[in-house]
Amino acid sequence: QQVVPQQQVSLLVWAALLLLFAVPDYLAMGPVPDFWLLAVYRGATAVALLAYADALRRKPQLAMHSRMLMWLGLLTYPLFFLFYAVRPDVRAINTGVIMVMQLTMFLFIPSRVMLTLPVALFGAVGASLSYGMVSTADTATKVATCFLLAMPAVVGYVAALRLQKTERQEFWLRQQLQDANRELQGEVARRVALQVELERQAATDLLTGLPNRRALAERFPVEAARAQRTGEALSLVMFDLDHFKQVNDRYGHAGGDAVLRGVGQLCIGSFRGVDMAARVGGEEFAVLLPGASAQQAGAVMERFLHTLGGLDMDIGPHNVRVTATAGVAQRQPGEDLDALMARADTALYAGKQAGRNRVVLAPAPG
């Protein structure tokens, strides 16, 4: 993702420098044919550089293919070869510029090292030959200049290889770190999901799918505090299936479990979303009804028991009907769950003694 803007900046700076240095050429040479030759070459090279920068903007995938940069480098070097012939006054400066270009190609222009190497060698060899053909210096000076021109290419190549190796190691380490982070995040997500599932199971009766006594105990303080704050009523119903032992004795525990599951499904579909029906043990269930008085909760349970009594429970080839007895207690200020359940249980057993299949309201304490 960073290669494209890096290449574009390099190309723009490259083109700008080519055009900028036409000014000292003009000041030193004037409008002579050699100046115009250099100016045309500068302009053509700058246009090629700018065209490729624009192509990268439109097709960023071109940055993955470094051959175009190689050809642009090969196109640029002959300009500096010409300088040895037409600007003898700046041959030393020209040699220094070529040396800087050698290093720059390897270290600052994003490209493949093995594609940059032939360009650098072309620059070193071409500059050495150009200098040797036009210079009047002695042989030792010419040989020393050739070594100077070749040295940045060698140093740049070695440095680029080391840098590339370091970048690959860093990339590998980043990949390893990202893989480890993804694995860790996945493990955290799995543990969170497992924790949520364990908490759900800990608060759920697995047979009926209803909340269990623990969930009821956690919900009650919340509803009690709300009732205390708003002044609304809060009622609790305890209901127990009638003659459930006979169902177990006749149809076995599998039959009893089927009945309990049927009652659980009926609870899920019979009460309000704010209500909480829970299985608190054996064939005993509880229903917490926020905002309902004992009379209102009793009316709700009358309808529930009527529906339950007319419901056919499928136990294999048999259809069984069951009834239930319910006790209703309305919470009094300061009353905790155990005390409220005890009053509802007392009303429930009063209903059992009175003949079962009925709803009994618990009187207020005291």
HELIX and SHEET records of a PDB file:
HELIX    1   1 VAL A    3  LEU A   20  1                                  18    
HELIX    2   2 ALA A   22  MET A   29  1                                   8    
HELIX    3   3 PRO A   33  ARG A   58  1                                  26    
HELIX    4   4 PRO A   60  MET A   64  5                                   5    
HELIX    5   5 ARG A   67  VAL A   86  1                                  20    
HELIX    6   6 PRO A   88  VAL A   90  5                                   3    
HELIX    7   7 ARG A   91  LEU A  107  1                                  17    
HELIX    8   8 VAL A  113  VAL A  134  1                                  22    
HELIX    9   9 THR A  139  ALA A  202  1                                  64    
HELIX   10  10 ARG A  213  THR A  230  1                                  18    
HELIX   11  11 PHE A  244  SER A  270  1                                  27    
HELIX   12  12 ALA A  294  GLY A  309  1                                  16    
HELIX   13  13 LEU A  337  GLN A  353  1                                  17    
SHEET    1   A 5 MET A 276  GLY A 281  0                                        
SHEET    2   A 5 GLU A 284  PRO A 290 -1                                        
SHEET    3   A 5 LEU A 234  LEU A 241 -1                                        
SHEET    4   A 5 ALA A 324  GLN A 330 -1                                        
SHEET    5   A 5 VAL A 359  LEU A 361  1                                        
SHEET    1   B 2 MET A 313  ILE A 315  0                                        
SHEET    2   B 2 HIS A 318  VAL A 320 -1                                        
END                                                                             
